Amino acid sequence: MSVGERFTTRGSSRIAALGAGAWYACALIVVTLALGTQARGDDTPANPAPATPAWTAGAEARDAAESDELALPESPASLSLDDTLSFEGVLAEDTPGEVQAEAQAESPSSAAPAASAVVTPVDVESAEDLPLDAARDAEASAVSDATAKEQACGHQIWLISSRHITSCGDLNSVAEKLRYWRHQCGSGWIVASKEEFLAADDPAMPTAFYVHGHRVDPGYARTGGLDAYRAFVRNSATPTRFVIWSWPTTPQGRPLEDFRIRADTSEVHSYYLAWLIDQLDPSIAVHLVGYSYGARFITGSLHYLGGGVLMGRALDERVHPSRAPLRASLLASALDNDWLIPGRRHGQALSQVDRLLITKNPLDPVLHFYPVVLRDRSAVAMGVSGFAGLSRIGAERQKVEQLNVSRSIGKHHTIDLYWQSGRVTSMLRSMIPEGGPVEMAAGVGGE
């Protein structure tokens, strides 16, 4: 199935031939990574020293004016599907790439690190794994203030990357190629392993995953992930294992076609997150937070965990087929607003959670082009309208919480504004359980 054919189909359609779908997913990985070799930097953490973001000031004042009463503006379906230049113009004004450029311009320089301060992966599979250049080596010397706070509070910070994965074949063997780093006080980012990550399982310590959106290179995935940590984990009284998930989203080529390809990439790579969650102690509380395509990524992972099939793939070999319910928070979600209804594309996702937080912003300028990206005039992004069809999910409706962020976020599609919102970060903190193993619930799992 071609990319074009994929986007002319509504979310309710199913993949008719699993073999063909698996072949397409495999080909998509190869094409995406061939186009997307990260020339702007590798995925080996460079141990930056991020300053406290300027956007933390005035958050409460902005939130004081929040309202849930704004109506939807003109339907996105009425937008011209040929309005490519307008879409690119919106992206140029309001994307993570712009935020990254500003952050890099303001970041302080630092002295070169000791040789032992930076550990690079030994398995070189692509350009992004080559040794750090002089500029990144210079950055690597400083240890972030966030790490010191993490040590004091008992939090852990991890980075897991699937950016480099290009292999096809047995999916579980491919997933074994995920790369792991842990942020340690005094050492910065150090290379770790799956075994070390799983050994850190502690039923008394919840795990929170953050998945970024599109147009994010490896460096911004790390610094943006630390912004997320500061926003809703650092000041939490509950010791938490915080995981930044980095996946291939560096911009390539024309934005519109790139967005179409990355929509499918998110579903391909969501398998790897589902696979890893299945390895965790099933009594550990897990909170998944995704922004934009990261929200699509998360609901795809939940769908896999619920026994669902995407692009011919299924999580067939389970380590823990039953586990405690998860929690998920979807910020500016770039997925169809009815995909979580059972029987739709991510219809098994809701079965895996006991709480689901969805933000909606009818003013989001990028998500208003969602039907343009999909080439589907009837599609509406969940991040614009919220969950459509709540009346059709019965008792599951009580799991869903929706937060209108129109006044605090306004006409922007920028993650920093979500971290500035006291209401959003307070809700995210409330989604992290206070600690202790979570009671297992019957029927939560893929079997």
N, C-alpha and C positions, 0 to 999 in steps of 0.2 A: 504494500500500500504506500503510495507516495505521500509526501508531506502535504501537497495540495489536497489530495483526496481525504486525508485525515481531518483537515480543517473545514471541509465542506459538510462534515457529518455532525449531527447533533450529539450531545453527550449521552443520550440514551441508547445510541447504537452500540452494538457489541462487536467485537472482533470475530469474524466468522471462522477464520482458519487460524488456529493458534500457531501452527508452524510458520505460516507467512508472517504473522505478527512478530514472532520471535526473531525471524530473519530481518525484518524491518528495524526492530529495536537495535539489533546487533549492528546493522549497517549505519544506523543513525549515530551510534557511539563513535564509530570509526570516522565518519564524515565530520562530525562536530569537533572531535579532538584534532583531526587533521587541519581543519580550518582554524581551530582555536588554540593552537600551541601558544603558550603564554609568553609572548615576546617582551611584555612589559614587566616581567618579574616572575620568579618561581614561587612554588607553594611552600617552600621551606621558610618557616617563620623567621623574621628578621629582628625579633625582640625590640619592637619600637617602644618609645616612652610616651604614650599618649597623654596629653594634658587633659584636665577636666574640661569637657566641651562647653563652649559658650552658651549652647542652647539650654543648659540647666537653669539659667537665670530667668525668672519671670514665668515659670511654668504654671504656678498656681493662679496667677492673674489671668493667663490665657484660658485656663480651665474654668474659671469662675463664670465665664460667659457661655459655657457649653450648653447645648440644647439638643434634645432628641426629636424636635418637632419639625425639622426642615423637610420639605417635600422633595421628591425626585424632580430634577429639572427635565429638560427635553430628553426623550428617550435616546440612548446611544444607538438604537437601531435606525434612527433617522439620519445618522451621519453617512456621508458619502464613503463608499468602500474604496474609492480611488483617491482619497484625500491623503496621500502619502506624505506630501510636503508638510501639511499641517501636523501630522503625527511626528515627523522628525523635528519640527520646530518646537513642539511641546517637550520632547525628550531633551533637546538641547538646553532648554531652560530649567528643567526640573527632574534630574535623574541622579542616581548615586554617583555617576561619573563626575558630575559637577561638584558634589559634596566632597568627593575624594580629592579633586584638584585643590579645593580650598583648604582642606585639612593638611595636605602635603605642603602647601605654601606656608602654612602657619606652624608646622611642626619644627621644634628646635633641633639643631644638629647636635651630634654627640661624638665623643672620641672613639677611636677604633677599639674594638673589644680585645680582651685576651683570647688567645687561640682556643682555650677550653670553653669559652662562653657560647660558642655557636656549634651546634652539631647538625650536620647535613645528612640527608638520606644517602645510603651507599648504592641503592638500586636506581640507576639512571635509566629511565624509560622514555623520557621526552625532554625537550628543551627546558621545561619548567623545573626540572630536577637538577640542572647543572649547578655547580657551586655558586654561591652568592657573589655578586660583583662588588667592587670596592665601595660603592655608595651604600649598598645594603649592609655590607660588613661594618661600615661606620655607624649605621643606625643600630646595629645589633648590640652595642655595648651597654645601653641603658636598660634598666629593669623598671617596668611600669609601676606607678604608684598603686594601680589596681591590684598588682600581685601582693604587695605588702599587706593591703587590706584583706585580700583573700586568705593569706596565711593567718592573720589575726582572727578572722571570723570562722576559720575552718572550712572555707569553700575550696573547691578544686576548679581549675580551668583547663579544658582540653580542646584540642583542635583535631578534627578528623577530616581527611580530604579524599574525594573521589575524582578530582579533576584529571588525574593522569590515566584513569582507567580507559583503555582502548580495546582490551581483549574481548573476544567472543567465546562462546562455548558454554561450559557448565557455569551457571550463574553463581553458585556458591563458591566455586574456585575463584571466579573473578572477584567476588566480594572480599575474599581473603587478601586481596591486594590493597585494600584501604590502608591509608597511612595515618599515623597517630603521633601527636605531640602533646606534651603536658607543660604547662607554664609553672615554673618553680621559682620561688623567691631566691635571689642570688645567682640564678643561672639563666633566667629567661626561658625561652622555648627549648625543650630538649626532646629528642626523638624517643618515642615510646613504641609499644606494640599492642596488638589486640589483647594478648594475654595479660599485659599490665593493666590495660583499661578494664578488662573484666575482673581482674583481681581487686580492683578498687571498688567493686560492687559492695554496697553497704545498705541493707534494708532500712537503716535509720537515716540514710542520706538520700533525698530525692535527686533525680537526674533531670536537668532541663537542657533540651536541645534547641539551638537557634539556627534556622536555615534562612540565608539571605535571598534576595531577589536577583533579577537579571542586571546586566551591565555592571558587574562587580568583579574586579580582578583579584588575584590571590592576596595582594597586600591589603586591599580594602576589605576583603572578607575577614581578615584578622583584626584590623583596627575597628571595623564596624561591629564585629562580634564582641570586642571588648567594650564598645559603647553600649551594646545590649546588656552585657554583664553589669556594667555600672548602673544602668537604668532600672533594672528590676531584680537583680540578685545580690549585688554587693552589700546593700544595707539590710538584707533579709536576716532575721534572727535565726533562720533555719539553715544549718550547714548544707550546702548544695553542690553537687557536681554539675558544673556548667560546661556544655559542649558546643563549640562552634563547628558547624558543618559547612565545608567549602566544596562547591561543585562548579563545573565548567560554565562560567557565565561572562567571561571577558568579551566585550563587544567585538563583533566581527562583521565587516561588510555593511550593507545598507540596513538600517535599524529595523524596518518592517519585516523583511525576510528573516533577519536574525531573531526577532521576537517569535516568529512562527516556528523556527527550528528549536529554539530553547524551550518552548512550551512542551514539545515532545521529550526533549532532553530531561526536563524535570521529572517526567514519569519514568524514564529509563533509570535515572539515578535514585529515584525514591525507593526502588527495590533494595538498594544497598543499605539504606537507613532501616527499612523493615527487617532486613536480614540481621542487622546488628542488634536491634531492639529484641529480636527473638533470642539472642544469645544472653541477654541480661537476666539476672535473678528475677523470676516472675513476680516476686512480692515487692520489688522496688517501685516507688511512685515515679512516674515519668510524665513530664510536661513538655509538649512540643510547641514551639513558637515559630511561625513562618511569616515572612513578609513578601507580598506580591506573588511572584512565581514560587517563592519559598512556601507559601501557604498551599499552593497546588502540589508541591513536592510532599508536604506533610500529609495531605488528605490521600495522596497516592500511596504513601507508606501505610497509612491506617487501613486503606482498602486491601492492600496485600496481606496485612496481618489478619484481616477479617476473612481471608480465604478468597478474595477477589482476584480477577485476572485483568491485566492491563497489557496491551500490545503483545499478546500471546504469552505473557510471563505470569507465573504464579509462584508463591512461596510454598513449595510443596514439601520440602524436607524441613520439618519443624523441630527445634530443640525444646521449646516450651509452647505447645499448642494452646495452652490456657494460661492466662496471666491476669494480674490485677488490672482494673480499668485504667486507661491512660487519660490524660487531659491535653487539650489542644487549644491554642490561641491563633487565630488567623487574622493578620493585619493587612489591609488593602489587598484582599484576596483576588488573584488573577485566575479564577476558575469560574465555570458557569454557575449561576446562582441556584440551579436545581440539581447539581451533580451529586449531592449528598443524600438525595431521596433514594431509598432502596430500589434497586433495579437500574439506576442511572450509572454514569461512568465510574464514580467513586462511591457507589451506593453501600458498600460494606464498611465505610469509614466510621459512621456514627455508632456502629455496634461495638467499637473498640474503646469508647470514651464514656466517662461518667459526667464530664463537663466539657462544653465547647464554647469558647468565646469568639465572636465574630464582630469585627469593626466594619462599619459601613460609612461611606462618605459620598453622597450624591454629587459632590463638586470635584471629585478626583479627575484631573484633566487627562491623565494617561489611561486610566481604566475606561474612560469614555470612548477610547479607540479600540476597546476589546473586540467588538464585532468586526472592526476593520482587520485586526490581526487574524481572527478566525475565519474571515470571509463568510460570516454568518450574520445576517441582519437581525435575526431573532435572539442572538446571544446577549446576555447581560452579565457583567462581572459581579460576583458575590460581594466584592469590595465596594460596589456602587449601591446595590439595592439591599444587601443582606441576604439571608437564607429565604429563597422563594419556595413556597409549598410546605410551610410548617404544619398546616392543617392536615397534611397527608402522611405524617409520620407518627401519629398516635401518641403513645406515652413517651416516645423518644423526644418529644418536643420539650420536655422539662429539662433536658440536658443542655439546651441551647440558650446562650445569653448573647444578646446583640447590643452593641454600643455605637450610637451615632456620634461620629467625631467631626462632623461638618464644620463646626465653629472653631475647634481647636486646630484642625489641620487645614481647612479651607481648600483653595484651588491648588493643591500641591500633591505630588506623589513622592514624598521624601521621608525616609525612615526617621531622620533626626527629629522631625516634628512629633512623631509618635513617642519617642523617648522623652520629649519635652512635656508631654501631656501627663499631668499628675493622675488624672482619671485612668488613663491607659495603663501606666506603670503600676498603679495601685491594684488594678484588676489582675494584671499579670502576676504580681506577687501573691495575690489571693489564690491563684491557681496552683501554686506550689504548696503541697501539703506540709504540715508542721513537722513531719518526720515520723519515723517508725514504719514498719512494713504495712502495706496496704492489703486489706482483706480481699482475698480472691473472690471473684464473682463468677457464678456459673454462666457458661455460654460466651465468655469473652475469650476469643481466640479463633483460629481458623478451622477448628474441628468441632 
